[in-house]
Amino acid sequence: MSQHTFRRTALSAALGVGLAAGLGLGAVPASAAPAPAPASSGESASVQSYTGEQNKANEAFFKAVVKDALQKQAADPSAKQVTVVYDASAAPTFSSEIANSAAVWNSAVSNVQLQEGSNASFDYREGNDSRGSYAYTDGHGGGYIFLDYAQNEEYSSNRVVAHETGHVLGLPDNYSGPCEELMSGGGPGPSCTNDQPNSAERSQVEQLWANGVTSALFEAAAF
């Protein structure tokens, strides 16, 4: 990710954006949630799969999460650690993969932690969709992670969930990278099962979320 310069005048516009990123795996239940309808004319919606995402949408997700975290921790803006809350209740088939993703990142970094709970900053959903698994962003501050059954049977689900969670924390895709690089996503192919961020990715997340909400807010505004 390139270095960014914070511009205070861009703060309001930079944070008024949407959400993006995530995937999982599991047995297909009898019924599945419907896929979202395509965006109507004029909406800046974005749908991207594990094998073909758009970094602009990933940036939007990071900004939205930072904005939500700032609002929730306004009482203590000097906090050195940020907690980002997620809701996995609409993706019960993938509960273990989602929990694994949170554990992976919580062990890898300390400046930000993931926690399942209510009043969440983002949520996971599951179902069948010909587009595969994707992050859906409506362009107006809303979005969620959609988990497609078929695609998550093809790829290592623990890897894709951890990869997509990396976007929540501010990391971009790098499909040309090796399997050892978590954000290379589907680039190395279905045989890659690594679900751990490498040292550079861990360091980048720590830097993005250093010194609590304030630092993360500045980074989000600089995109």
BELMO-V461332 format. One record per residue. N is the residue number from 1. OMEGA is omega in degrees with one decimal (999 if undefined). NEAR is the number of other ideal C-beta (glycine too) atoms within 10 Angstrom. Layout:
{{N	OMEGA	NEAR} {N	OMEGA	NEAR}}
This chain:
{{1	-178.9	16} {2	177.4	6} {3	-177.7	7} {4	176.8	13} {5	-177.7	8} {6	176.3	14} {7	-174.3	11} {8	-177.8	8} {9	-179.3	8} {10	-171.6	13} {11	-176.0	16} {12	-178.7	9} {13	-176.2	9} {14	-176.2	22} {15	-178.4	18} {16	-173.6	14} {17	-171.8	24} {18	-166.6	22} {19	174.2	30} {20	156.5	32} {21	165.9	31} {22	-176.6	32} {23	178.5	35} {24	-177.8	29} {25	176.4	23} {26	178.4	18} {27	-177.8	7} {28	178.8	14} {29	-175.7	12} {30	-179.9	4} {31	-178.5	8} {32	179.0	15} {33	178.6	15} {34	176.6	10} {35	179.7	17} {36	178.2	17} {37	176.9	7} {38	-179.6	9} {39	176.6	15} {40	-178.0	7} {41	178.1	5} {42	178.3	6} {43	-179.4	11} {44	-179.5	14} {45	179.8	18} {46	175.4	23} {47	179.4	22} {48	-176.0	23} {49	-179.3	19} {50	-177.5	26} {51	-179.6	19} {52	-177.1	14} {53	178.5	24} {54	-175.7	16} {55	177.0	16} {56	178.0	15} {57	177.7	26} {58	177.1	28} {59	-180.0	20} {60	178.9	29} {61	179.6	27} {62	-179.7	25} {63	-178.8	25} {64	179.6	25} {65	178.3	26} {66	179.4	29} {67	-178.8	22} {68	179.9	19} {69	179.1	23} {70	-179.2	18} {71	-177.1	10} {72	-177.6	16} {73	-178.8	17} {74	-178.9	9} {75	-179.4	6} {76	-176.5	10} {77	-180.0	11} {78	-178.4	9} {79	-177.5	14} {80	179.4	13} {81	-179.9	14} {82	174.3	24} {83	177.5	14} {84	-176.1	23} {85	177.4	19} {86	179.3	22} {87	-179.4	18} {88	-173.2	24} {89	-179.6	13} {90	177.1	16} {91	-175.2	24} {92	179.6	12} {93	-174.1	20} {94	-174.0	27} {95	-178.3	15} {96	179.0	15} {97	178.1	26} {98	177.7	28} {99	177.9	14} {100	179.4	19} {101	179.0	30} {102	-179.8	19} {103	178.7	13} {104	-176.4	21} {105	179.0	24} {106	176.9	13} {107	-174.8	11} {108	-176.1	20} {109	-178.5	22} {110	-177.4	13} {111	176.4	18} {112	179.6	25} {113	179.2	15} {114	-177.8	22} {115	176.8	11} {116	179.4	15} {117	179.0	10} {118	-177.6	7} {119	-172.5	8} {120	176.6	16} {121	176.5	21} {122	-179.3	23} {123	176.7	17} {124	175.1	27} {125	-177.3	21} {126	178.6	25} {127	177.5	20} {128	177.6	15} {129	-178.6	22} {130	178.1	7} {131	-177.7	14} {132	177.7	23} {133	-176.9	30} {134	170.5	29} {135	-177.9	29} {136	179.1	24} {137	-178.8	28} {138	178.3	17} {139	-177.5	18} {140	176.7	14} {141	-179.2	16} {142	177.9	13} {143	-179.9	26} {144	177.7	22} {145	179.1	31} {146	-177.3	26} {147	-179.5	33} {148	-175.6	24} {149	-174.5	21} {150	-177.8	12} {151	-178.9	24} {152	169.2	25} {153	-179.9	13} {154	-178.3	17} {155	175.8	23} {156	-173.2	21} {157	177.2	26} {158	179.1	22} {159	-176.0	28} {160	178.3	28} {161	179.1	32} {162	177.5	27} {163	-178.0	28} {164	176.7	27} {165	175.4	27} {166	176.9	26} {167	177.2	28} {168	-176.6	28} {169	172.8	26} {170	-177.0	24} {171	177.0	24} {172	175.1	17} {173	171.9	23} {174	-172.4	16} {175	179.7	14} {176	-178.1	9} {177	179.7	17} {178	179.4	12} {179	-179.3	15} {180	177.4	14} {181	-175.3	20} {182	-176.2	26} {183	170.7	23} {184	172.5	20} {185	-179.0	25} {186	-178.4	23} {187	-179.1	16} {188	178.5	18} {189	-176.7	10} {190	-178.2	13} {191	-179.1	8} {192	-177.5	19} {193	-179.5	12} {194	179.3	18} {195	-178.1	20} {196	174.7	15} {197	177.6	26} {198	-174.1	17} {199	179.8	9} {200	179.5	12} {201	177.1	22} {202	-179.6	18} {203	-179.3	13} {204	178.3	20} {205	178.9	22} {206	179.6	15} {207	-179.8	15} {208	-175.0	22} {209	179.5	25} {210	176.8	14} {211	170.9	14} {212	-173.7	20} {213	-175.4	24} {214	179.6	15} {215	-180.0	18} {216	178.1	26} {217	179.4	21} {218	179.3	19} {219	-178.7	22} {220	-178.4	26} {221	-175.5	22} {222	-179.4	15} {223	999	20}}
